[in-house]
Amino acid sequence: MPDTSYDLHGVRVFECAAGGALIRNDRDAANLVNTAWEHHARLVVLPIERLGDDFFRLKTRIAGEVIQKFVTYRLRVAIVGDISRYVAESSALRDFVYESNRGDQVWFVATREELAERVERIQCRGA
């Protein structure tokens, strides 16, 4: 599946294809932000396949750099996929995921269905 954009409960979404290039640093994230803007997106969906193992090792700082780009440019970002093996290896990552999921800007979700539920809840709250 190629990159695609669509509406989800009234939110314009830009979803990255799982098979694309890895997002390795803040420059890659900035390029993705630009592409999302071209699609008028307010939410970027990143499959975990696009992030690589180092993203989930917080000591590399890749996650912080990448996520900060989205936050700076006020784009929501959803990391979609099963990250249970990474969370099992790192209490710091587990805490980061927990805190991220409490907010409205960055989410870690296992499935697109879970993402759709979150977007619907946010839209119902008017956030």
C-alpha positions as CSV (number, residue, x, y, z in Angstrom):
1,M,0.0,0.0,0.0
2,P,1.4,3.4,-0.9
3,D,1.3,6.5,1.3
4,T,-2.3,7.7,1.4
5,S,-4.5,10.5,2.8
6,Y,-8.1,10.3,3.9
7,D,-10.6,11.6,6.4
8,L,-11.2,9.8,9.7
9,H,-14.1,11.2,11.8
10,G,-13.5,14.6,10.3
11,V,-9.7,14.6,10.7
12,R,-7.5,14.7,7.6
13,V,-5.0,11.9,8.0
14,F,-1.8,11.2,6.1
15,E,-0.8,7.5,6.5
16,C,2.7,6.4,5.6
17,A,3.1,3.1,3.8
18,A,4.7,0.4,5.9
19,G,7.2,-0.4,3.2
20,G,8.7,3.1,2.8
21,A,12.0,4.5,3.9
22,L,12.9,4.5,7.6
23,I,12.3,7.7,9.6
24,R,15.8,7.9,11.1
25,N,16.2,11.5,12.3
26,D,14.6,14.9,12.7
27,R,15.3,15.7,9.0
28,D,13.3,12.7,7.9
29,A,10.5,13.8,10.2
30,A,10.6,17.4,8.8
31,N,10.3,16.0,5.3
32,L,7.3,13.9,6.5
33,V,5.7,17.0,8.1
34,N,6.0,18.8,4.7
35,T,4.4,15.9,2.9
36,A,1.6,15.8,5.4
37,W,1.0,19.5,5.0
38,E,0.8,19.0,1.2
39,H,-2.1,16.6,1.9
40,H,-3.7,19.1,4.4
41,A,-3.3,16.5,7.1
42,R,-3.7,17.1,10.9
43,L,-2.7,13.6,11.8
44,V,0.2,11.5,10.6
45,V,0.0,7.7,10.9
46,L,3.4,6.0,11.1
47,P,3.5,2.2,11.0
48,I,6.2,0.8,13.3
49,E,7.9,-0.7,10.3
50,R,8.9,2.8,9.2
51,L,10.7,3.5,12.5
52,G,13.3,0.8,13.0
53,D,14.5,-0.7,16.3
54,D,16.6,2.4,17.3
55,F,13.5,4.6,17.5
56,F,12.3,2.4,20.4
57,R,15.6,2.6,22.3
58,L,15.1,6.0,24.0
59,K,18.9,6.4,24.7
60,T,19.4,6.9,20.9
61,R,17.2,10.1,21.2
62,I,15.7,9.3,17.8
63,A,12.1,9.0,19.2
64,G,12.5,12.4,20.9
65,E,13.8,14.1,17.8
66,V,11.2,12.7,15.5
67,I,8.2,13.3,17.7
68,Q,9.4,16.8,18.6
69,K,9.1,17.8,14.9
70,F,5.5,16.8,14.9
71,V,4.7,18.5,18.1
72,T,6.6,21.7,17.0
73,Y,4.5,21.9,13.8
74,R,1.3,21.0,15.7
75,L,0.6,17.7,13.8
76,R,-0.7,14.8,15.7
77,V,1.2,11.6,15.2
78,A,0.1,8.0,15.8
79,I,2.6,5.2,15.9
80,V,0.7,2.1,14.8
81,G,1.7,-1.5,15.5
82,D,2.6,-4.0,18.2
83,I,5.4,-2.5,20.3
84,S,5.0,-5.0,23.2
85,R,8.5,-6.5,22.8
86,Y,10.1,-3.0,23.0
87,V,8.0,-2.0,26.0
88,A,8.9,-5.3,27.7
89,E,12.6,-4.5,27.4
90,S,12.4,-0.9,28.7
91,S,10.5,0.6,31.6
92,A,11.5,4.1,30.3
93,L,9.8,3.3,27.0
94,R,6.7,1.9,28.8
95,D,6.4,5.1,30.8
96,F,6.9,7.3,27.7
97,V,4.2,5.4,25.8
98,Y,1.9,5.6,28.8
99,E,2.4,9.4,29.1
100,S,2.1,10.0,25.4
101,N,-1.2,8.1,25.2
102,R,-2.7,10.2,28.0
103,G,-2.4,13.3,25.7
104,D,-3.9,14.4,22.4
105,Q,-0.7,14.9,20.4
106,V,1.2,11.6,20.2
107,W,-0.3,8.1,20.4
108,F,1.0,4.6,20.3
109,V,-1.8,2.2,19.2
110,A,-1.7,-1.4,18.2
111,T,-4.2,-1.2,15.4
112,R,-5.9,1.2,13.0
113,E,-9.2,0.4,14.7
114,E,-7.8,1.6,18.1
115,L,-6.6,4.8,16.3
116,A,-10.1,5.3,14.8
117,E,-11.6,5.0,18.3
118,R,-9.2,7.6,19.7
119,V,-9.8,10.1,16.9
120,E,-13.6,9.7,17.4
121,R,-13.3,10.3,21.1
122,I,-11.1,13.5,20.5
123,Q,-13.6,14.7,17.9
124,C,-16.5,14.2,20.3
125,R,-14.7,16.2,23.0
126,G,-14.0,19.0,20.4
127,A,-10.2,18.9,21.1
